[in-house]
Amino acid sequence: MRILALDVGEKNIGVAISDELGWTAQGLPTLKRQSKDRDTCAIANIVEEKCVAEIVVGMPVSLDGSLGKKAREVAGFVEDLKRRFRLPI
């Protein structure tokens, strides 16, 4: 079972993939942000090519645990991913 990890930023999306056992991870090339559709399409290509079973997205919460502006943007991106993929996210 491979896990895809995403670090969603304003200009780039950092990407890493686990080994098949889910024990170790290695970085993949960073994705340059383009548009919501192109970003999710690029992620879909990785999901299909690497046989991904689960997606993990980093959530930038504040030190007090609250969700700031960037965290709300990432949460919106996660909702887009949930609509696109039938995978645990």
GUZA-69326 format. One record per atom (N, C-alpha, C): residue number from 1; residue in three letters; atom name; x, y, z. Coordinates in Angstrom, 3 decimals. Layout:
BEGIN
   nr  rest  atom        c1        c2        c3
  NUM   ALA    CA         X         Y         Z
...
//
This chain:
BEGIN
   nr  rest  atom        c1        c2        c3
    1   MET     N     0.843    -1.176     0.000
    1   MET    CA     0.000     0.000     0.000
    1   MET     C     0.890     1.240     0.000
    2   ARG     N     0.840     2.006    -1.035
    2   ARG    CA     1.636     3.233    -1.124
    2   ARG     C     0.817     4.428    -0.635
    3   ILE     N     1.497     5.302     0.093
    3   ILE    CA     0.879     6.522     0.597
    3   ILE     C     1.546     7.698    -0.098
    4   LEU     N     0.728     8.604    -0.621
    4   LEU    CA     1.217     9.816    -1.262
    4   LEU     C     1.093    10.960    -0.265
    5   ALA     N     2.184    11.669    -0.026
    5   ALA    CA     2.180    12.806     0.896
    5   ALA     C     2.332    14.092     0.100
    6   LEU     N     1.488    15.076     0.427
    6   LEU    CA     1.507    16.356    -0.274
    6   LEU     C     1.728    17.494     0.711
    7   ASP     N     2.568    18.439     0.327
    7   ASP    CA     2.791    19.669     1.086
    7   ASP     C     2.366    20.806     0.161
    8   VAL     N     1.137    21.271     0.350
    8   VAL    CA     0.524    22.228    -0.568
    8   VAL     C     0.937    23.647    -0.197
    9   GLY     N     1.632    24.295    -1.115
    9   GLY    CA     2.037    25.680    -0.925
    9   GLY     C     1.358    26.574    -1.940
   10   GLU     N     1.696    27.848    -1.874
   10   GLU    CA     1.095    28.822    -2.772
   10   GLU     C     1.565    28.642    -4.213
   11   LYS     N     2.865    28.341    -4.395
   11   LYS    CA     3.440    28.230    -5.738
   11   LYS     C     3.790    26.808    -6.139
   12   ASN     N     4.001    25.941    -5.156
   12   ASN    CA     4.430    24.567    -5.419
   12   ASN     C     3.686    23.588    -4.524
   13   ILE     N     3.715    22.324    -4.937
   13   ILE    CA     3.207    21.228    -4.111
   13   ILE     C     4.355    20.242    -3.941
   14   GLY     N     4.811    20.090    -2.702
   14   GLY    CA     5.833    19.097    -2.409
   14   GLY     C     5.204    17.713    -2.415
   15   VAL     N     5.917    16.732    -2.956
   15   VAL    CA     5.358    15.395    -3.135
   15   VAL     C     6.353    14.349    -2.638
   16   ALA     N     5.838    13.375    -1.893
   16   ALA    CA     6.642    12.225    -1.470
   16   ALA     C     5.761    10.984    -1.552
   17   ILE     N     6.388     9.839    -1.725
   17   ILE    CA     5.655     8.574    -1.841
   17   ILE     C     6.312     7.542    -0.932
   18   SER     N     5.477     6.733    -0.302
   18   SER    CA     6.018     5.683     0.568
   18   SER     C     6.403     4.466    -0.262
   19   ASP     N     7.171     3.585     0.364
   19   ASP    CA     7.416     2.290    -0.260
   19   ASP     C     6.120     1.477    -0.151
   20   GLU     N     6.108     0.286    -0.725
   20   GLU    CA     4.880    -0.514    -0.750
   20   GLU     C     4.427    -0.961     0.631
   21   LEU     N     5.346    -1.030     1.585
   21   LEU    CA     4.979    -1.416     2.948
   21   LEU     C     4.559    -0.221     3.794
   22   GLY     N     4.778     0.983     3.283
   22   GLY    CA     4.422     2.180     4.029
   22   GLY     C     5.400     2.519     5.136
   23   TRP     N     6.627     2.015     5.036
   23   TRP    CA     7.616     2.230     6.096
   23   TRP     C     8.512     3.426     5.827
   24   THR     N     8.930     3.588     4.586
   24   THR    CA     9.837     4.688     4.249
   24   THR     C     9.222     5.529     3.138
   25   ALA     N     9.740     6.726     2.978
   25   ALA    CA     9.234     7.615     1.927
   25   ALA     C    10.404     8.227     1.182
   26   GLN     N    10.140     8.565    -0.061
   26   GLN    CA    11.143     9.276    -0.848
   26   GLN     C    10.447    10.408    -1.587
   27   GLY     N    11.182    11.481    -1.781
   27   GLY    CA    10.627    12.634    -2.473
   27   GLY     C    10.458    12.374    -3.958
   28   LEU     N     9.449    12.999    -4.509
   28   LEU    CA     9.225    13.011    -5.953
   28   LEU     C     9.399    14.458    -6.420
   29   PRO     N     9.494    14.681    -7.716
   29   PRO    CA     9.636    16.063    -8.187
   29   PRO     C     8.480    16.953    -7.704
   30   THR     N     8.840    18.162    -7.327
   30   THR    CA     7.860    19.144    -6.876
   30   THR     C     6.962    19.541    -8.041
   31   LEU     N     5.682    19.712    -7.747
   31   LEU    CA     4.731    20.161    -8.762
   31   LEU     C     4.594    21.678    -8.680
   32   LYS     N     4.702    22.350    -9.807
   32   LYS    CA     4.448    23.789    -9.851
   32   LYS     C     2.939    23.996    -9.926
   33   ARG     N     2.407    24.837    -9.038
   33   ARG    CA     0.974    25.111    -9.045
   33   ARG     C     0.600    25.815   -10.344
   34   GLN     N    -0.524    25.384   -10.942
   34   GLN    CA    -1.005    26.007   -12.172
   34   GLN     C    -2.455    26.442   -12.000
   35   SER     N    -3.343    25.474   -11.933
   35   SER    CA    -4.763    25.729   -11.685
   35   SER     C    -5.288    24.531   -10.909
   36   LYS     N    -6.470    24.674   -10.333
   36   LYS    CA    -7.040    23.572    -9.556
   36   LYS     C    -7.138    22.309   -10.410
   37   ASP     N    -7.632    22.446   -11.631
   37   ASP    CA    -7.797    21.276   -12.501
   37   ASP     C    -6.453    20.658   -12.892
   38   ARG     N    -5.483    21.486   -13.256
   38   ARG    CA    -4.173    20.959   -13.652
   38   ARG     C    -3.441    20.339   -12.468
   39   ASP     N    -3.593    20.963   -11.285
   39   ASP    CA    -2.942    20.410   -10.090
   39   ASP     C    -3.508    19.034    -9.756
   40   THR     N    -4.836    18.911    -9.745
   40   THR    CA    -5.433    17.611    -9.415
   40   THR     C    -5.162    16.585   -10.513
   41   CYS     N    -5.055    17.021   -11.755
   41   CYS    CA    -4.717    16.102   -12.849
   41   CYS     C    -3.292    15.571   -12.676
   42   ALA     N    -2.360    16.436   -12.298
   42   ALA    CA    -0.977    16.003   -12.064
   42   ALA     C    -0.921    15.006   -10.912
   43   ILE     N    -1.704    15.262    -9.867
   43   ILE    CA    -1.755    14.334    -8.735
   43   ILE     C    -2.398    13.024    -9.166
   44   ALA     N    -3.434    13.088    -9.992
   44   ALA    CA    -4.090    11.875   -10.490
   44   ALA     C    -3.110    11.008   -11.268
   45   ASN     N    -2.236    11.630   -12.047
   45   ASN    CA    -1.230    10.870   -12.793
   45   ASN     C    -0.308    10.110   -11.849
   46   ILE     N     0.089    10.764   -10.755
   46   ILE    CA     0.957    10.099    -9.776
   46   ILE     C     0.206     8.965    -9.090
   47   VAL     N    -1.047     9.223    -8.705
   47   VAL    CA    -1.864     8.203    -8.032
   47   VAL     C    -1.967     6.953    -8.898
   48   GLU     N    -2.226     7.147   -10.178
   48   GLU    CA    -2.369     6.002   -11.084
   48   GLU     C    -1.025     5.315   -11.335
   49   GLU     N    -0.004     6.104   -11.620
   49   GLU    CA     1.311     5.546   -11.952
   49   GLU     C     1.929     4.780   -10.784
   50   LYS     N     1.749     5.279    -9.573
   50   LYS    CA     2.382     4.683    -8.390
   50   LYS     C     1.447     3.771    -7.594
   51   CYS     N     0.216     3.559    -8.080
   51   CYS    CA    -0.765     2.703    -7.395
   51   CYS     C    -0.973     3.151    -5.940
   52   VAL     N    -1.278     4.415    -5.767
   52   VAL    CA    -1.458     5.012    -4.443
   52   VAL     C    -2.770     4.543    -3.831
   53   ALA     N    -2.732     4.184    -2.537
   53   ALA    CA    -3.920     3.722    -1.818
   53   ALA     C    -4.447     4.768    -0.837
   54   GLU     N    -3.628     5.763    -0.508
   54   GLU    CA    -4.020     6.779     0.473
   54   GLU     C    -3.228     8.055     0.209
   55   ILE     N    -3.854     9.198     0.482
   55   ILE    CA    -3.186    10.488     0.327
   55   ILE     C    -3.171    11.190     1.680
   56   VAL     N    -2.006    11.742     2.029
   56   VAL    CA    -1.850    12.517     3.261
   56   VAL     C    -1.458    13.932     2.855
   57   VAL     N    -2.133    14.915     3.441
   57   VAL    CA    -1.855    16.314     3.121
   57   VAL     C    -1.453    17.045     4.396
   58   GLY     N    -0.323    17.741     4.356
   58   GLY    CA     0.121    18.523     5.510
   58   GLY     C    -0.821    19.687     5.764
   59   MET     N    -1.201    19.876     7.020
   59   MET    CA    -2.114    20.956     7.395
   59   MET     C    -1.363    21.975     8.253
   60   PRO     N    -1.201    23.197     7.757
   60   PRO    CA    -0.440    24.215     8.494
   60   PRO     C    -1.273    24.884     9.592
   61   VAL     N    -1.444    24.210    10.710
   61   VAL    CA    -2.211    24.794    11.816
   61   VAL     C    -1.320    25.740    12.620
   62   SER     N    -1.944    26.703    13.271
   62   SER    CA    -1.217    27.655    14.116
   62   SER     C    -0.747    26.961    15.388
   63   LEU     N     0.163    27.599    16.099
   63   LEU    CA     0.684    27.018    17.339
   63   LEU     C    -0.412    26.755    18.361
   64   ASP     N    -1.474    27.564    18.333
   64   ASP    CA    -2.576    27.356    19.279
   64   ASP     C    -3.595    26.340    18.769
   65   GLY     N    -3.316    25.730    17.609
   65   GLY    CA    -4.199    24.708    17.059
   65   GLY     C    -5.291    25.239    16.148
   66   SER     N    -5.373    26.547    15.988
   66   SER    CA    -6.419    27.121    15.139
   66   SER     C    -6.012    27.046    13.663
   67   LEU     N    -7.021    27.165    12.814
   67   LEU    CA    -6.784    27.144    11.375
   67   LEU     C    -6.730    28.575    10.860
   68   GLY     N    -5.576    28.967    10.352
   68   GLY    CA    -5.419    30.290     9.766
   68   GLY     C    -5.828    30.281     8.303
   69   LYS     N    -5.515    31.371     7.619
   69   LYS    CA    -5.888    31.525     6.213
   69   LYS     C    -5.313    30.400     5.347
   70   LYS     N    -4.031    30.119     5.503
   70   LYS    CA    -3.392    29.084     4.674
   70   LYS     C    -3.989    27.711     4.950
   71   ALA     N    -4.284    27.410     6.213
   71   ALA    CA    -4.884    26.115     6.550
   71   ALA     C    -6.266    25.982     5.915
   72   ARG     N    -7.022    27.066     5.886
   72   ARG    CA    -8.345    27.019     5.238
   72   ARG     C    -8.202    26.787     3.734
   73   GLU     N    -7.175    27.385     3.128
   73   GLU    CA    -6.926    27.151     1.699
   73   GLU     C    -6.561    25.689     1.446
   74   VAL     N    -5.716    25.129     2.297
   74   VAL    CA    -5.331    23.719     2.156
   74   VAL     C    -6.548    22.823     2.369
   75   ALA     N    -7.404    23.168     3.336
   75   ALA    CA    -8.623    22.383     3.576
   75   ALA     C    -9.514    22.390     2.336
   76   GLY     N    -9.591    23.519     1.645
   76   GLY    CA   -10.348    23.582     0.396
   76   GLY     C    -9.739    22.693    -0.672
   77   PHE     N    -8.412    22.663    -0.738
   77   PHE    CA    -7.715    21.797    -1.686
   77   PHE     C    -7.999    20.331    -1.372
   78   VAL     N    -8.014    19.995    -0.085
   78   VAL    CA    -8.326    18.622     0.336
   78   VAL     C    -9.736    18.248    -0.107
   79   GLU     N   -10.685    19.165     0.026
   79   GLU    CA   -12.055    18.885    -0.425
   79   GLU     C   -12.088    18.618    -1.924
   80   ASP     N   -11.305    19.366    -2.697
   80   ASP    CA   -11.206    19.112    -4.143
   80   ASP     C   -10.663    17.710    -4.408
   81   LEU     N    -9.648    17.309    -3.644
   81   LEU    CA    -9.085    15.968    -3.804
   81   LEU     C   -10.113    14.898    -3.458
   82   LYS     N   -10.882    15.113    -2.403
   82   LYS    CA   -11.901    14.133    -1.999
   82   LYS     C   -12.957    13.953    -3.078
   83   ARG     N   -13.289    15.033    -3.771
   83   ARG    CA   -14.265    14.920    -4.861
   83   ARG     C   -13.679    14.164    -6.054
   84   ARG     N   -12.376    14.274    -6.243
   84   ARG    CA   -11.725    13.665    -7.408
   84   ARG     C   -11.368    12.197    -7.200
   85   PHE     N   -10.954    11.844    -5.976
   85   PHE    CA   -10.439    10.500    -5.718
   85   PHE     C   -11.306     9.744    -4.726
   86   ARG     N   -11.406     8.454    -4.942
   86   ARG    CA   -12.089     7.573    -3.988
   86   ARG     C   -11.036     6.875    -3.131
   87   LEU     N   -10.266     7.690    -2.437
   87   LEU    CA    -9.187     7.200    -1.577
   87   LEU     C    -9.297     7.876    -0.219
   88   PRO     N    -8.791     7.233     0.826
   88   PRO    CA    -8.703     7.940     2.110
   88   PRO     C    -7.748     9.128     1.970
   89   ILE     N    -8.203    10.276     2.444
   89   ILE    CA    -7.370    11.488     2.400
   89   ILE     C    -7.376    12.098     3.787
//
